[in-house]
Amino acid sequence: MERMTHSKQDPADVQQKHQQTIVDHVEDMVASESHIEEALDRQLTEVADDPEGRAAVQNLHDMVKQHRDALVTTQE
């Protein structure tokens, strides 16, 4: 039976891997929020004649945009 040996990982390599995982995750979140914002942009035109509906969609749009902008700031 073959024994598995565990080699020690370089802490710098582990740290770099973790940082890349976070970068990838934030990029995915920015893309998701951008996609949602685009959908809400379309919804705004569809509810243009309904003040209550437009206000609700606008609030969601603004929240998503703020979140996306915060994520972009985090990326930078």
N, C-alpha and C positions, 0 to 999 in steps of 0.2 A: 504494500500500500504506500502510495506516494504522500509525503507530508508537504503541506503547503507552507511556504515561508512567507512571512509578512515583512516586507521591507518598509522601513520608515519613510514616510513621505516628507519631503522638504516643506517646512512650514510656509515658506514663500510661495511654493507651488500651490499649496492648499489655499492660501489667502488669495492668490491670483484666480484660482478656479472659482472660489466663492464670489469674488468681485465680478467675474464674468457672468456668473449665474444671475446676480442682481442686475447687471447691465441688460442682459437678455430679457429678464422679467419686466423691467421698466420699459424697454422698447416695445414689448408685446402689449403692455398696458396702454402706452401712448397710441399704438395702432388701434387698439380696441376703442379707446375713448374718441379718437378721430372718426372712426367708422360710425359710432353712435351719434356724434355731432352731425355728421353728414345726413344721417337718417332723420334727425330732428330738424335740420334745415328744410328737408323736404316736407316734413309734417307741418312746419310753420306756414307754408304756402297753402296747405290743405285745410287748415283751420283759420285762415285769414278772416273769414266772415263770422267767426264765433269768438267773441271777446274773451269769454271764460276759458274756452279751449286753447286759444292762442296764448293766454296768460300762463296756463299750466304748462304748455309745451315750451314756452319761452323760459320759464323757471328751470325746467329740466335742461334745456339747451345751455343756459348760463352756468348751471352747476357742472355739467359735463365739460364745458369749455374751461372753467376754472380748474377743474381737476386735471384736465389734459395739460393746461399751461403749467401747473405745479409739477407735473411729471416731467415735462420738458426741462424745467428749471433743474430738477433733480438730475436729469441726464447730463446736463452741462456741468 
